[in-house]
Amino acid sequence: ITCVYFWKKTYLTEQKDGEIHYSFSSPVREAVCIYEGKPRSFKNNGTFLKCFPKELRGTVKSQLKSRQIRIRKASDLEMQMLMKFINEIPDYEK
């Protein structure tokens, strides 16, 4: 199971008084979970849980609650620890 972040900005041009001004939007994070070769995007706890099979969702959900992780605001370190936990779940629980 892999979690990937893509950061993107929009390039904006604005014309005022015959002059062209350039600017960028604020960075926006797009998160993708790759499970069994299938990429699935997520933005919050609910869509993150839908990336996994039903057998695994309960375990992941309890981990999110016990660590009080909100996917939308999770730091890189929190996501690393969560993904490490998910990848260490024994096969018999999956």
N, C-alpha and C positions, 0 to 999 in steps of 0.2 A: 504494500500500500504506500503510495507516494502522494505528497501534497506539494503543489507547485503554485507560486505566486507570480502573476504578471502585473507589472506596473505600466500604466499608460497615461499619457497627457494628450490633450487636444491642442493643436496648433491653431491659433486664432490670428486673423488679420483684421484690422480696423482702419478704415479710411476717414480721416478728418482733415478738413481744410486743405485738401489736395495732397496730404502726406499719408503714407501708409505706416501704421504702427503694428508691430508684431508682439505677440505674447503667448504664453502657454497657460493652460488651465491647471488647477491643482492636480497632483497625482491621484489616480484612482487604482485601487488594488482589485485585481480579478484573481480569485482563488479557484483552483481545480484540484480535485482528488482523483487519482488514477488507481482504480481497483480492478484487478483482473483484465488489464489492458484497456479498460473503458474510461475515458475522461468524463468527469461530471463536475460541473461548476457548483459552487456553494457560496452563500453569503451570510448565513446565520446557523444557529444550532440545528434547526429543523431540516434545512437543506443539506447540512453536513451529514446528519444521521441517515438521510435518504441515499447517500453515496454507498452505504453498506448494506449487506443482506439482512433480512429481518432477524436472523439468529444472533447477529453480532450487535444490533442496535441497542439492546438493553444494557449490555456491558459498557458500550461506549457512552451511552446516556448517563449511566450512573457515575462514570468517571468525570464527565462534564459537570455534573451536579456536585460531586464531592470536592472537586478542585475549584468550583465556582468559575468555570471558564465560559466566557461569552465569545463565540467564534468571531463575531464582527469586530470585537475590540481586543482579541487575543494577541499577545506579543509573539515574536518569533520563538522565544524560549519556551513559552507555554505550548505553542504548537509542536515544537520539537519533542517536548516531554509527552504530550498527548499521542503523537504518532509513534513514539518509541513504545508506549504502553500498548497501543493497538497492535503493533507488529509483534509484540511478545505474548499476545493472547494465545493459549494453547489451541491446537487444532480441534480438540474435543469440544471446546466451547463455541466454535464457529459453526 
